[in-house]
């Protein structure tokens, strides 16, 4: 029991490290997943299937990772929502002006990268989030290519969801993270069922734990989470501003 308690303490310490690293309000807003792909799927299925209806629009870009396109294709097919894509402009970077034009009251979520894994383009996430919120839409940001290169502040960016993957951050494989505003996570149904994500189990129904446990069914990747925490210690020790300044110099 002593070792189990120690493992739990270290696992939750890793969660707090992620919380501070992205400047989330509360550690309950950080969900551990096996990678960023699973984190995006979690949002697509738990939030998307519960909130999208026929004719609603999902906006993403042609220059997105497949993990940011395929889950939303599946959800769009299941809900009869419409998936719209932003093309590249003449400079071969995402056409942000076109993204703004596509936004309407039909838009329910915008799915974008922060830094492209193909083009290295850096998008104005704070502006995109504001435009999306102005029409009542949510914003999911793939930060896999940014959190290890610059300071990422989810409160400052005012995004609704943000995903990252440990192996892009000098950490181990098999662990990723999802940031979600607590009011959104609290309103979402579970992604997977099993142990640890429940409050009470009866023969005819179950009640579910509060976030983040609701979305962490089964035995967690404890060692991998601790490794992610160590990677965050390493990056934070250097300083994210120092890393960014060095890379752009």
C-alpha positions in Angstrom: 0.0 0.0 0.0 2.9 2.3 0.7 4.3 1.8 -2.8 0.8 2.3 -4.3 0.4 5.5 -2.5 3.8 6.7 -3.6 3.0 5.9 -7.2 -0.3 7.8 -7.0 1.5 10.8 -5.5 4.1 10.8 -8.2 1.4 10.4 -10.9 -0.6 13.3 -9.6 2.6 15.4 -9.2 3.2 14.9 -12.9 -0.3 16.1 -13.6 0.4 19.3 -11.5 3.6 19.8 -13.5 1.7 19.7 -16.8 -0.8 22.1 -15.2 1.8 24.7 -14.4 3.7 24.1 -17.7 0.7 25.2 -19.8 -0.7 27.6 -17.1 -4.0 25.8 -16.6 -6.2 27.0 -13.8 -6.6 23.7 -12.1 -5.0 20.2 -12.3 -8.5 18.8 -12.9 -8.2 20.4 -16.3 -5.4 18.0 -17.3 -6.3 14.5 -18.5 -3.6 12.0 -19.3 -4.0 10.0 -22.5 -1.7 7.6 -24.3 -0.8 10.3 -26.9 -2.1 13.4 -28.5 -4.1 11.3 -31.1 -6.1 9.7 -28.3 -6.6 13.2 -26.7 -8.1 14.5 -30.0 -10.3 11.4 -30.3 -11.5 11.9 -26.7 -12.7 15.4 -27.6 -14.2 14.3 -30.9 -16.2 11.5 -29.3 -17.0 12.8 -25.8 -17.6 16.4 -26.8 -18.4 16.1 -30.5 -21.0 13.3 -30.4 -22.7 15.1 -27.5 -22.8 18.6 -29.0 -22.9 18.3 -32.8 -26.1 18.0 -34.8 -27.0 17.9 -38.5 -25.7 21.0 -40.4 -23.3 22.1 -37.7 -19.8 22.9 -39.0 -16.4 21.8 -37.9 -13.5 23.9 -39.3 -10.0 22.5 -39.7 -7.2 22.9 -42.3 -5.9 20.8 -45.2 -2.4 21.0 -43.6 -3.3 19.2 -40.4 -2.0 16.0 -39.0 -4.2 13.1 -39.8 -5.1 12.7 -36.1 -6.8 16.1 -36.3 -8.7 15.2 -39.5 -9.8 11.6 -39.3 -11.6 11.7 -35.9 -13.6 14.6 -37.1 -14.5 12.9 -40.3 -15.9 10.0 -38.3 -17.8 12.2 -36.0 -19.2 14.3 -38.9 -20.4 11.1 -40.6 -22.1 10.0 -37.3 -23.8 13.4 -36.6 -24.3 14.7 -40.1 -22.2 17.7 -39.3 -20.2 19.4 -42.1 -16.4 19.3 -42.0 -14.9 22.4 -43.7 -11.2 22.9 -44.6 -9.0 26.0 -44.9 -6.5 25.8 -47.8 -3.0 27.2 -48.0 -2.5 30.6 -49.4 0.0 31.6 -52.2 2.8 31.6 -49.6 2.0 27.9 -48.8 0.9 28.7 -45.3 -2.7 28.3 -43.9 -5.0 31.1 -45.1 -6.0 32.6 -41.8 -8.2 35.2 -43.5 -10.2 32.4 -45.1 -10.6 30.7 -41.8 -12.1 33.9 -40.4 -14.4 34.1 -43.3 -15.7 30.5 -42.8 -16.7 31.2 -39.2 -20.4 31.5 -38.7 -23.1 30.7 -36.2 -23.1 27.2 -37.7 -19.5 26.7 -36.6 -19.3 24.6 -33.4 -15.6 23.8 -33.2 -12.3 24.9 -34.8 -9.5 22.4 -34.8 -6.0 23.8 -35.6 -2.4 23.3 -34.9 -0.3 25.9 -33.1 2.9 25.1 -35.0 2.6 22.9 -38.1 4.5 19.6 -38.2 4.9 20.1 -42.0 5.2 23.8 -42.7 6.5 25.1 -39.3 3.9 27.9 -39.6 2.9 29.4 -36.3 -0.7 30.4 -36.1 -2.2 33.3 -34.2 -4.1 31.1 -31.7 -5.3 33.9 -29.5 -6.9 35.7 -32.4 -8.4 32.5 -33.8 -9.8 31.7 -30.4 -11.4 35.1 -30.1 -12.9 34.9 -33.6 -14.3 31.4 -32.8 -15.7 32.4 -29.5 -17.4 35.5 -31.1 -19.6 33.0 -33.0 -20.1 30.6 -30.1 -17.6 28.0 -31.3 -15.0 26.0 -29.3 -11.3 25.8 -30.2 -9.1 22.7 -30.0 -5.4 23.3 -30.5 -2.8 20.7 -31.4 0.3 21.9 -29.5 2.5 18.9 -30.2 5.0 21.1 -32.1 4.9 24.1 -29.9 5.0 23.2 -26.2 8.6 22.2 -26.3 9.7 25.2 -28.3 7.9 28.2 -26.7 5.8 29.2 -23.7 2.2 28.0 -24.1 -0.3 29.7 -21.9 -3.8 28.2 -22.2 -5.4 31.0 -20.2 -3.6 33.7 -22.2 -4.6 31.9 -25.5 -8.1 31.3 -24.1 -8.4 27.9 -25.9 -11.0 25.4 -24.9 -8.9 22.3 -25.5 -5.2 21.7 -26.1 -3.3 18.5 -26.7 0.3 17.6 -26.4 2.5 14.4 -26.6 5.3 13.5 -24.3 7.7 12.1 -26.8 7.9 15.5 -28.6 8.9 17.0 -25.2 12.0 14.9 -24.5 9.8 12.5 -22.5 8.7 8.9 -23.0 6.3 7.5 -25.5 2.9 6.2 -24.4 1.7 9.3 -22.6 0.1 12.5 -23.8 -2.1 15.1 -22.3 -5.4 16.9 -22.9 -6.1 20.3 -21.4 -9.8 21.1 -21.3 -11.7 23.9 -19.5 -13.2 22.4 -16.4 -16.8 23.4 -17.2 -16.5 21.6 -20.6 -14.9 18.5 -19.2 -17.5 18.3 -16.4 -20.3 18.4 -19.1 -18.7 15.6 -21.2 -19.6 11.9 -21.0 -16.8 9.3 -20.5 -14.7 8.3 -23.5 -14.0 4.8 -22.2 -15.5 2.7 -19.5 -13.8 0.7 -16.7 -12.2 1.0 -13.4 -11.2 4.3 -11.8 -13.5 6.4 -14.0 -16.6 5.5 -12.0 -18.3 6.8 -8.9 -20.8 3.9 -8.3 -21.6 0.8 -10.3 -25.0 -0.8 -10.3 -26.3 -3.7 -12.4 -28.5 -1.4 -14.5 -26.4 1.8 -14.6 -23.3 3.5 -13.3 -22.4 7.0 -12.2 -19.1 8.6 -13.2 -16.2 10.2 -11.4 -15.4 13.9 -11.8 -12.7 15.0 -14.3 -10.0 14.1 -14.9 -10.6 10.6 -13.5 -13.8 10.3 -15.7 -11.5 10.1 -18.7 -8.8 7.9 -17.4 -10.3 4.4 -17.3 -8.1 1.5 -16.2 -4.6 1.3 -14.9 -2.8 4.5 -15.9 0.7 4.8 -17.5 2.2 5.8 -14.2 5.9 5.4 -15.2 5.3 7.3 -18.4 3.6 10.1 -16.6 6.4 10.4 -14.2 8.8 10.5 -17.2 6.8 13.3 -18.7 7.1 15.2 -15.4 10.9 14.8 -15.5 10.9 16.1 -19.1 9.0 19.1 -18.0 11.5 19.7 -15.2 14.3 19.6 -17.8 12.6 22.0 -20.2 11.6 24.3 -17.3 15.1 24.2 -15.9 16.4 25.7 -19.2 13.5 28.0 -19.5 11.0 28.1 -22.4 11.8 31.7 -23.3 15.5 30.8 -23.4 14.7 27.8 -25.7 12.5 29.9 -28.0 15.1 32.8 -28.2 17.9 30.3 -29.0 15.9 28.6 -31.7 14.8 31.8 -33.5 18.2 33.5 -33.2 
